[in-house]
């Protein structure tokens, strides 16, 4: 049996879709369909049956699937352990899960570092589902994840990546820029940054611990947009200082302290322990952690 056919079986089993299996394996959908035909002929079983817009595994496929996935994982780890990893020549693609609002904090410095050490590497920063974090790391849909501290399963490794503090970005014409008091802060209109359509943000939770609430007049998904709005309006943006220093709009804005003392912002780096000793994964973690130790400062 061709090992590549078994990889196709595993991809369809995981994705429940021929098109998504093709994307995972970087193959065309006709190539996946042809491989599935050969698998069906070999096993004398349909293996996967079309069910609506997806592919439902047959009884035989359900029996084979978990054992095959485990075997392929062991083979991959064995192969990786025997291979040396040279960042300067590798063409590997790494996928990092990160919230949209954190991309600028993470990716700017990381890309600068990797461009010098690993010019052929491809980096993809993607959205992820916290409920599927463990599974996506285990199945290598993600190599690393950056997020706030989370309760994770024992087989997920983690390490502190960045500590930061909140600050306030405002137009230099804003009253808060001239007198950064709690009164002016609470009286101002604020831009909240979140990927969710509603609900408190991490800033709101920090303020609630002091019995305070701000006037959120605008909500957007990215700090870049929020800071651009603040530069041209009377809105305030409360954000991590590391991001604020990257986003500051030249002479139009200034960075000011938050008028209440809040806990430090903590970001963690997550990975799957199955790949902890894999040379490429270990190297990528080292690059991210070395940046985090410097708080992403200039």
Beta strands, then each sheet from edge to edge (+ up, - down):
strand 1: 48-51
strand 2: 54-57
strand 3: 93-98
strand 4: 122-126
strand 5: 144-148
strand 6: 156-164
strand 7: 166-171
strand 8: 189-193
strand 9: 215-220
strand 10: 235-240
strand 11: 253-257
strand 12: 265-272
sheet 1: 1+ 2-
sheet 2: 4+ 3+ 5+ 12- 6+
sheet 3: 9+ 8+ 10+ 7- 11+
end
